[in-house]
Amino acid sequence: MIDIAKPKILMVDDTPANIDVLRHILGHEGFEISVSMRGEAALALIKKTGRT
């Protein structure tokens, strides 16, 4: 059995309404979504998870 991971998206936006809309749309398409409202926090998350 092949285990296929969900595609991952890091969404960076400081407008909660934009995050809500995109999370809803992309979540229904099967993406795993991480959210950051600040660029610095997004970069720290990338470093922490080891993803580029």
Buried (B, 14 or more C-beta within 10 A) or exposed (E): EEEEEEEEBBBBBEEEEEBEEBBEEBEEEEBEBBBBEEEEEBEEBBEEEEEE
